Each structure stands twice: as structure tokens, then as C-alpha cells.
């Protein structure tokens, strides 16, 4: 047994104990915290550790770097400094509330709200230790030195519970253990009880079960220390003690020896001060921590180490990481890591390290290990390796090893230039020197008589019988002038060669080809190791670029590096197991899960002998024994028994955030969470800082943090190991701060934390101000536009009034013109034909006059009214001309309804009048034709006569020197001009002189009116 005297002042770094324990001091003391620890540590569901101080109602949560204080007493005058909690007085319920039980009260801590409450209950004080446990119905049970138990229901109702068998007994209750099925085990003297959802039940009197049971005993899960379901005796450091199996509880009870003395911090018995981690039993006794090795085969517990502290200690472990133990004293907190024993370390010496190379095993499973300081062997069933003495050799160099099937002949490379043959029976050797400059980097069996040799000058073959080395030539081709490090013959008879220049392939009948020429995207060089998996895929380890996977059938490949979880990008060896591939690297061992495609990495703290491995130093003896060699011996392990951590084993937490609060008008610090709110920062106080922590608390100094700011920077920024992120001067805008972490092994945390930030804009740059400014400018523009529009409207309305008045005047001028002409006609009829004829004329005239009066009142009339008006007018003129006027009015089919078309009134009549008066009145055969049609949204009106023509009519008028002046043409032209001024291109007029064989034969008028 070794005793370690630990000087507290020196424990600021890792201390190793037999390479299986690592101890660190957790820095919880500072100038602002001088209170003493008054409780055992407690690890919550988030893996953070809690402790109480001797200031009543004061608790701290410790995340490995930061302490967060929880206080019950806010007033300084309400507390006293004599608080005490035992090692089993902590529990976390289903609501994540943490309970810390004392003899007469329990504190309830709500971690997310920084709140502490208190529940009082009675105590008899028969003992100075309290314990707490939770049943399946979420009732809490507390033993507090009384002959009854305290039961606190989920609604926090407190009741006292006892059992009738304890009437008039003086022994107090003591809660001892919580079983996997949820039952709680308690004792009172030698009586054992259990608690379930139905309440308290008596199990039995231990003295009645076995009279040799001591008053001091401990309970452990069945099979944890002794053989499962067994009873008998075990030895603790050569002294035998009894243990029995309690079938009804599926527990084993162990007697133990305990000297009389004062109990402090709960160090009174094994049940409350023992932990089992990785087949080791840890017992805290006063200021000592005893490290014991459990041997179930011999039922022995042997103390292999003792850690001595200057002050009494308490211990606690984490259910998520049982190999991580917290140790507390009055004033310090320590963390102890128990290295798992899944890896067997071979070739270990106290005074030196041996860098290993080749590894092979014989048919009897004896192991042979090559080093630069000799050949070693570890016989099957022995833990220690011993040197193999070879005659004429001292500290010989053994690099790559190969063992013949007869187990008697061992081949080895010596340095780069020699191959030696060692007879393990006679311990003699024979050496074969290679050609000058030829350096051997790879050796693999080709046949029973030859080896493949990968060299710095290409691929060669070594003949075992002659000892000669020659270039390998196939189909007349030779792979030369390249350094060969790996070689494999694939199932399809292709040869794959890993070289410094990349991957080469040799097919039957073809030359050696660099695979890059076949697949240009595949551009990987410096290949150190090559492996073909069970599916025919290739895995290559590189010198700096990680792992390269290649599927030769599909030519698909992928590069896996440290960013994907690989421990290091220099890969030394590859071994395949059923579910994974194992890669040794220059820093750590990596396991790649075939199905889930993620890495698990292992380092010295996980049981490796050294983090740095060597090239050409890996060996698979069988499916249960893998070997990797490095700078300090080799590690052996069974891949099926290695603990596999989850892909993201740790979680990132926000400890605190600091910023300026507009609501409180001061700088504030929020703890634990931000309730998913968006933090709004003033433009002149645009700083934000936050502290984060990862719940990997042992190697806390190796945890790293990364962040990026969406909408500002898209790349991840390394924030180092402090966990502190400061954003001193954020520009105005909306941002999302994203933070993630990596633990000591480089594995990312299972979560990211997102914090939404809003930085206000300068008041004159804010959307509100800019919006108001824009609205003001827009309002001004609108005002000016409306003002100008009103002005333009007034001008337009005046102009329109002038135009309309002018048009009305013209129409008024036109109306008497019609009357004047008709009265002239009536006078002529009266003189020439008498009274009877003039009466007929008056009837037609009255109809025409009535229509004229109606149409004079309207700006627009229907086409139907206009045609009726012209019809009556033509009738009058026909009577006047003694019925010697043939006229026709045709409405084309393109006009569906003459009542639906509107046009200016009396626009067509003047052209009819001119045709009769000036073109037809001087002819015997008088013909007048009117045609109405619609074409391309225009009303087309045609007035055609067979008169004397405009030129002849003008000459006659001039010769006759008529005093009557016709205003029709001038008035119509003026009306058309006014209409086109008001509505652009609404009316057009065309007058066509008709001719027949060069002689005028009439006039054609075409009027085009736009229809809306």
C-alpha cells in the first residue's frame, strides 16, 4: 500500500497516482469568499457541483470556473454561521429543484431562478446526520436523527412517518440507499425497512437473519463487490469480514470495522462515504481517501493507494460520469478522475519509456514487441514484458516484425537498410544488408518464400531463401522513384500502393497508374498507411490531412479530419473491428463508427500509455485483442468492451451576460438565461459580454469556445478557453450571437446557445425618424403637387368654360341659320304652289323645329336622334324640290344599336345642306347617299352626292353674286377644332371631289368620330 501525503498548496496541477488517478484543486476560494464549506459536494443533473457554506442559507453552484451564489437570507442580520449538511443531504427532484436537508429544515433551491426557500420540520436530534431520498411517487423522505421519518409530499405538505415496531425504541431512522427499482432502504438499529409509493414497510431484523451482523454495516448493489447472489466472507487488507445476500432487496450487506471517534461531515460509515468507480472502492475516512482494488474472484478488497488530506473530507460522484469524484474539505474543493481500465498498458517501466514499433503474436498468444532498444516479449497470461536476448546483440533495433507460422523464425527490419532473421529457439540472428540508398518503409508477406518491400525507391521483393532484394516487375512494368509506405492486394486482384506521391493502382496487363489520373478530383499525397475494409473500400492514413476513404467501385471518396472529430491529422495505423475502424495518430486514438459515422477519441486520461503513436506499430491478434504502439509502450484492448461516449457528450451553458439595461438605466448582469428575449442596446451603450461554460469540469482549462454573429460575420471565431465573449462596439442593427463549445477532446457540444441582440440606431438614423422625415418630404411634395394641380385645374376649367361657351355660341349661331334657310324655302313654296302645299310643308317643318330645339340643349345626342333629324330635313328638301331628290340612309351591320352611340348634335346636317344647296339644286337627277359604320373604334359617316362639284358650285355662286352667305362649313370646321382641342384626335374630316372621265361628278364627305 502506498500513502500519498498531499500538500494542499501544491495541488494546482494534475497529480498522477499509479497512472490511474488524476487530482486537481478546484479554485473556489477568493478574497471575497472566506466562508468555510459545510457540506459534502453534490453533482446536479447538469453535472455542476453544489456546496453549502457555514453561512446559514448560503449555497454555491460551481461550473468549474464560475461560482454562482444562492441566498435564502437577504438581510445580513438574519443568518448565523453554523450551518451543517451531511454527505447524503442533497437531492434533485423531478422539477429540477435541489433540496439540501438539515436536521430541522430543508432548503429548496430553484437553479434557474436564483431562488431559495425553506421548509421547517421537527427533529429529536438523536443523531447529527441527515439524509434525503425520493420515492417513485415524488415524495421526499428525510432522516434527521429522529425515531420517525419526515415525508414531504409533492404539494410540500410535511408529515411524520414511523412504524409500529419501533414503539418505545430509542434508535433513530437512517436512510441508507436508493435501489434501482425506486425503493428506499432505511434502518433503525438492526431493523431494516424499505419505502415505496405505498409508504414505509418493515423488511426484517438483521440479527434474526444472521446473528453475526455488526451494528456498523454497509449496503451495496448485488455483484458490485462480491460475486453476485453470494454470501460469505471477504477480505479487506487481509482481515476477513462477513457479508450476506439480502434476496428480497437484491442487495449485499457487508460488515466492516470502524474505530470509535467523532464523526464529521458524515464520515461515519461506509454506506455514506464510499464510492465505486472502475472496479475500485473509494472510502473517505476523516482526512484520508483510501483507494481500494476489488477482486471479485478472490473476494478481496486491497488498499492500493491512500490520499491524505490535512483536513476531513467528504466525497461525491456524478451519475453521468461515475469515474469523476468530487472531494471537499473545510475550505477547498478537489476533483479526482479515475482512469478507466479498458486499456491494458504493456511495456511500462518506472524509470524509462520505450518507443515501440513492430508487434506480432505467436500461435500461443505470446506477444513480441519491437523497439529501438531491443526485442521484448510478453507471455500469455503475464502482465510484465521481458527482453528477448539475442546472441551478439545489445539493444538491437527492431522495426517491422513478421513471425513465421512455426513460431520459431522472426523477421525484422533493422533501421531502413537491414533485414534480419532471428531464430527464437537458438536466439541467433542473420542480417541481410540492402543496396546502398534503399530504405525499407513497408514489409508484408508475399508468399512463404518472399516479402513485399515498400522502399524509398519503389516496390521491391525480398527472397527469404537467397536474401536478395529485387525490383518488382509485372507485365514488364515497375513502380519506381516513389516512396512506398503501404501495400494491399484487393479481392479483385488489383494492387493498391500508398506512396508519398499518392495512391497507385496496378491492374493485370497494365502499368502502375497514379489514381489521380483516373479520378482527377482525388489529389491526396503523403499516404502513410493503407487498409482494405470488409466491403472492399480503401482507408488511407495521411501525413497531415487525416483519413481518406475511397470506394473503388463508384470512385466516391471522402476526407475526414480533426474538424470531423479525428484526434489528429497524422494517422499512423488502422485496424478494423466489427462495428468500427480504429486509427492511431500523433495525438490520441480515434474510433470511427461505421453505422453512425462519428468519432470517439481517447487520450492518456482515458487509459492510454501515451498520446503519440508510431507508424508501423499496430497489430490485430484477433477480434478481441487490438494493439497500438507509441512513444511509451503499447496499449492492448478489446474493441467490444471499450466505453463509447455519445457523439456530443457535453452541453454548453450560459453563466452570465452583462449589458446596459434601458429599463433600469444602468449596467446589469443576468445569470443563467435570458428567457429567449431580445436584448435591446442603446446606440451609445452598444456593448455586450457573456460568460459560458461547458459541463466537462475536469479538463475545464482545455474546453474551447467559438462564436459568430449572424448578419455581421458568418465565420466561426475562436474565443479561446476562458468562456468569455465580449462585443465592445456593435453597429446598429439586429444580430444573433451563436456560441458553441468543444471539450478537451475537440468534440463539439450537443447544443448551441443563441442570443438575439438589437442595437438601436442614432435617432436621426432610426427607421421612425427616417420614416417621419420621408413622410414630411412626401407630404410637402403632395402639398405642392395638389396646389399646382388645383392651379392647373382652375386654368383648365376656365379654358374649358371658354371652349364650351364658344361651342354653345356657335351652335346658337347655327340654329337660326337653319331656320333662315327653311323660311326662305317656305316663302318660295307659298308663292309657287299655293296654300295647300305650304301646309304640308309646315307639318314637316314643325317636326324638324321641335328636334332642333331639343338637340340644341344637349352637348351630345344619340346617333338615332341625329338620323331622325337628317331624315326630316331631307323630307322637307325633297318636297321643296318637287320630289326630285333621291336620298338613302344606310346603317351598316357593324352598328348594333344606334341608341348606344353618342356624337355632337347637328354635326352631319350642314354637310347634307351644302350637298343639296350647292351641288344638287342645279341638276335634274339628284341623288344623295348617307352611310353609317363603325371601324376600329371610330364612327365613319359618309355623305355622297352626284352634284356639280365644289369648283362649279363656287364659280356659279361668284357669278350670281349671291347676298346670302352659308355659314355651315365654317361653323363645322370651328366645332371640330374645338372638340379636338378638348379631346385630342377625336374628330377628323375629309372632303373628296368625285370625277368621271375627268368631269366633276359629285362630292364625298367622310367624317370620323372616336367612340369612347
PyMOL commands that set and color helices and strands:
alter all, ss='L'
color gray80, all
select helices_A, chain A and resi 8-10+76-78+111-113+164-166+206-209+270-273+515-518+562-564+604-606+700-702+763-765+767-833+835-856+863-880+898-900+909-920+950-960+968-982
alter helices_A, ss='H'
color red, helices_A
select strands_A, chain A and resi 2-5+15-17+21-26+42-43+49-52+58-62+67-71+90-92+97-101+105-110+115-120+131-134+140-143+149-152+158-161+174-178+184-188+191-196+199-205+217-221+232-236+239-246+251-255+274-277+280-285+288-295+300-308+314-318+321-328+333-338+344-346+356-361+367-371+374-378+386-388+401-403+409-414+418-423+428-433+440-447+450-455+458-463+469-471+473-474+477-478+484-489+495-499+502-506+512-514+527-532+538-542+547-551+556-560+571-576+580-585+589-593+599-602+613-622+625-630+633-637+652-661+666-671+678-681+688-694+704-710+713-720+724-727+733-742+753-759+860-862+886-891+902-904+927-935+938-945+987-996+999-1010
alter strands_A, ss='S'
color yellow, strands_A
deselect
rebuild
show_as cartoon
